[in-house]
Amino acid sequence: MNPSLPNHSHSQRPCKEHPDFPKAFPSLALLELHFRATCAIKLPWYHGALWNALFRHLIRKFVDPVRPLSDLGFRVHPVETGCLAYNQDDPVHLGLSFPFALLPSVTQLIQGFNHLDNHSGRLGPATLRMTGVRCLVNDCCLQVDDVFPADWAAPLTKEMIQAQAEYLTQCQDFSLRLSAPLRLKAPLAWKKQTGYTYLDPAFFPANPHALSWNILQTI
């Protein structure tokens, strides 16, 4: 599971805003949704398309239904990709991120998920029962039947991301856990040297500081 964000902002000096950082960066909600399977479910290796189809249907009442989810800043993070089946009553988890302004609508969606009409997909109200939710920013955990206070979730802000990026540039090493294959375009010099358009496994051993440095350069 994705851990909540470590708080390094109090121990680090204030970060100077990088000139390439988007000026209109919106504050984001980062949630982890908890479900239980109500029946046996067979799945492909990558779950993203199934979760995308479900949430495109669920959020169409409060966003533009024509625009892609990525254009809306609404993203699903299938943290259990690679799991090919769930048995009845198995726990199921999903990461979710979206503009923080949508939190009231998403909160209503969370509270009403178990009362929705059955959805025909392999992942949805017909096969899953939502049990709870966790905010990955403030680590607040709530059961789906709890009373949700208005401030139950905290936003991920531009300042927090800058502080995390600055912290990573000071680390000797760190690890990334990804829910989908990593596709990063190769620098022009590496592309000319290897012929690869995207970074290959040999890139990071040959350039051990490239990723941490570029967090601040290209965020």
Helices and strands as residue ranges (DSSP letters): E 28-37, E 41-42, H 48-58, E 75-77, E 85-86, E 91-99, G 100-102, H 103-112, G 113-115, E 128-135, E 141-143, H 158-169, H 188-194, H 203-206, H 210-218
